[in-house]
């Protein structure tokens, strides 16, 4: 497989640099020395993208108000990751580092926006995600196209088995009521857009007094959500933020039809605007590299309606 060849072949960078130093010392011509230096610099940029940036883990913080005006509110703090793509690229950001950082950020829930795998050994899937058991907060997930056989093998069954063993709630085409901090919120989800198995029938009887978070893989899902489904915030991944970004010139991969990149987007008509938040994710496809878009955890502080019971308890405290 070409991806594996690139992954392992990249180690040739180190003997190539040794050879470059030897050639520089042996060369007396200015043009030859300039050419060798340029080649070494170019290889070093590729080496940074292969060996360094995929191991950098950033946290992006954002605050969003999801509560209706004049309502009693409380803040909840959630972490969003996407596209860990565990499999053939062994330089993918490991889950134990992600879990450690989520705990440091004091997130009250973790959301995983699909594409958990990338040509893995099915027997290793549980091991990749095992660190999730160290979290004492709710974890929610959906699968992405690479998990369900589009751009990879159909690993739905082993992925679901692993997540179920780890008490991760998968919210494919369903909604659950979840306690996050002092708020009760609705966490809903949809199956992957490209799989064309999404079904929003569950949305017809959701309570109107609670914030609804819709977890998906592909942000283009926003175009197929029924107008009647009045969610408050969609959480998505899939774009990798480009994965390889050359300033003002090029983004390696943003496989969406609509103009999604990373961060917060507003979709819909002026009378019915909806919020979509896209994480650039933590893993890689195609090339085992990231450039100018390191792996990232998005930590969102959301202002949501306070539970009636919590309001009554707060009144008693006063």
Order of alpha helices (4+ residues) and beta strands (2+ residues): alpha-alpha-alpha-beta-beta-beta-alpha-beta-beta-alpha-beta-alpha-beta-beta-beta-beta-beta-beta-beta-beta-beta-beta-alpha
